[in-house]
Amino acid sequence: MANKSKKKSKTNWKKRLFKLIISGFLILGIFMFFLVLLVRIGVFGELPSYAELKKIRNNTATNIYSVDNKLLGRYYHQNRTNARFEDIPDHLIKALVATEDVRFFKHKGLDFRSTIRVLVKTMMMFDRSSGGGSTLSQQLAKNLYGRGNHGIFTIPVAKIKEITLARRIEKLYSKEEILELYLNTVSFGENTYGIETASIIFFGKQPSELKIEESAVLVGLLKANTSYNPRMNKDASLKRRNIVLGQMHKYGFLKKAEVDSIKKIPVSIKYRKLTNTEGPAPYFREYVRKECYRILENSKRQDGSSYNLYTDGLKVYTTLNGTMQGYLEEAVENHMSKLQVIFDKHWKGEEPWIADPNMAMLQIKQSNAYKSLIKRGLSHDDAISAMKVPHKTEIFTWKGVKDTIMSPMDSLLHHFKLLQIGSIVMNGSNGDILAWVGGINYKYFKYDHVTSKRQTGSTIKPIVYASALKSGIKPCDFFENDSIVYEDYDNWTPKNSDGEYGGYYSVKGALANSINTVSVKLLMQAGIDSTIQLAEDFGIESYLPPVPSMALGTGEVSLYEMVKSYTVFLNNGKNIEPRIIRRIEDSKGNVLYSDPSHEPKDTVISEDIANTVLEMMKGVVDHGTASSLRTIWSFDGDFVGKTGTTQNNTDAWFIGMNPKIVAGVWVGGDNPVVRFKTTTYGQGAYSALPVFANFFQRLYSDRKYAYLGNEKFNITDSSGLQLDCNDFEEEGEPRIIELFIKEDENIGDFIKRIFKRKKDKRKQKDQ
């Protein structure tokens, strides 16, 4: 009886358990039915319709290209671009399918076997190693529309939505189109979306160029894009890559011998970060971005809506030469890293702002850290105290970004006393911008010194001398090197940088040796107003002060304007507009904007005057202030140029030209107090010219551009070139123009001028 009772009890228990399980499945089924119904009718958010799914368009980055078709960077909210299916290698597709969804080509968006496996092994048996149940179509739905937060219902609601959308997507798109959409939307980490972007960032190549082992690395990233990042975790990436290769063999995509051979290859990447602050030519890209906004204001879609630079996948084709940009960036780093060491030794034991501590405090007050503390309600003293508290930070150094313990104030002052640079290279014939460096590091220093305005120093003199020649003065006219007082201008007296006076300089000699006293005399004789007007005709839009010191570069002008103005001398007296953007296309290749190659247009000065100034600027390089191009850098090809150094060595300049290219360099501090104490280091020939020389040295060493070193200036031998005279003659030698009566000058005016000159000389001696 007892045994029968036990058997009956056991049977009842089994029946009850069975009923309980059946009831559970029924309840779960009813629950899922109503949950699916609620999801389908939009209780948890409206599902995209078939019509919307037909218009799938993810946010796509705008690509910026150089003239030699190098990807310079992107504008984006999400770093994503779209690759075409035909550009994706077959082995990458096989690696993806073998690893993520082996029955992809057999199901219609829902893989029942995988789904049951997940329900049983993962949810009931808690076996996390069993893999996921989402098909590629479901993952695509997740990538496109994300997951909302619905509390405890988040996961089941998300899965139902993704399955529903996957089924709809499968009805609308072919398998190849789904794979293309998936690979263009999936994240590879580091704010990198899409196979094309990942391929470029990790391997420096287009997807079509990927090798099997590289494709396996990228597919491996999809499981956990931080854990298997080949840059940060190379060993883990290698193991994951080999698992992917194993999956390819398991499902018949690779032979065992192939897998064994490929597994021996180490993970090797060519990492190239393309962010808004990193990558090639970041200052140039920021300038292009602003130009794009200006251009796209006038471009609309057919429906009247505006284009979005960050989401519409535009293509911007610029004039920048990727190779030349690389050479300029290398030249800048090479010189500025050495110059900063010299600068630090130069000021060893004291700070550059020692004579004006208020400048340092002004810099502190303008910082975001100080403004943030004041905004929080702290007093000035409390804010300063807070900024003196050390904490972990990173700072820029020429040996690389340094992680350190430093107070915000010390970090700020460290960056404040770093020398900065602006440099630009332009095609002198058509105005195309070829290379652009606006500072030493865009991530830390956003201020662009190509477009910022600083005193030009002597780089303005070629325009002043062109004005003098235009007024009738000849290259071999001699002027006395005496520092006279200009009474009508607050008794101002020009001074030569070397402090040397006496003797007589020809006009060409005064330009070659940058003689300030003579330059001012030429300005006064040519006329200040007419010279300023000529400078405007050259392309200088900045304000130039109508005073004698303008001849010495006291006007503040951008490097961009100065380099543009020098092209007039290369183009036989005609100016030319710089070109930045060649073309903008939409995502389908339709041209939205096109700027054809420019030709020199308006005549600014005569061909004779342009050729004469070019010939005179040869003297600057051959034996004048830029002679180091010959003596130190050993260039023997055609070069002309002009150095510039402003008062107190605040700004160092060099603008030079070969027969095809104009290049300009400015070096100084973000603030004028950051400067060298002496002209030995602070002059343009020392601080700026080496970047120019280093750039051309690299350029001429490149076989593709070596021919530029053999180009010659096309200077015609016309009556305007009367240059057969000495640069300098001792006092008392002949050919002194000021001793002769000028055109339209009567004898009375001549006598007054001579006596005034003698009076000025006596006044100078008395001082």
Buried (B, 14 or more C-beta within 10 A) or exposed (E): EEEEEEEEEEEEEEEEEEEEEEEEEEEEEEEEEEBBEBBEEEEBEEBBEEEEBEEBEBBBBBBBBBBEEBBBBBBBEBBBBBBEBEBBBEBBBBBBBBBBBBEBEEBEBBBEEBBEBBEEBBEEEEEEEBBBBBBBBBBBBBBBBEEEEBEEBEEBBBBBBBBBBBBBBBEEBEBEEBBBBBBBBBBBBBBBBBBBBBBBBBBEBBBBEBBBBBBBBBBBBBBEBEBBBBBEBBEBBBEBBBBBBBBBBEBEBBEEEBBEEBBEEEBEBEEBEBBBBEBBBBBBBBBBBEBBEEBBEEBEEEEEEEBBBBBBBBBBBBBBBBBBBBBBBEBBBBBBEEBBEBBEEBBEEEBBBEEEEEBBBEBBEEBEBBEEBBEEEBEEEEBBEBBEEEEEBEBBBBEEEEEBEBBBBBBBBBBBBBBBBBBBBBBBBBBBBBBBBBBBBBBBBEEBBBBBBBBBBBBBBBBBBBBBBBBEBBBBBBBBBBBBBBEEBEEBBBEBBEEEBEBBBBBBBBBBBBBBBBBBBBBBBBBBEEBBEBBBBBBBEBEBEEBBBBBBBBBBBBBBBBBBBBBBBBBBBBBBBBBBBBBBBBBEEEEBBEBEEBEBEEBBBBBBBBBBBBBBBBBBBBBBBBBBBBEEBEBEBBBBBBBBBBBEBBBBBBBBBBBBBBBBBBBBBBBBBBBBEEBEBBBBBBBBBBBBBBBBBBBBEEEEBEEBBEEEBEBEEEEBBBBEBBBBBEEEEEBBBBEEEEEEEEEEEBEEBEEEBEEBBEBBEEE
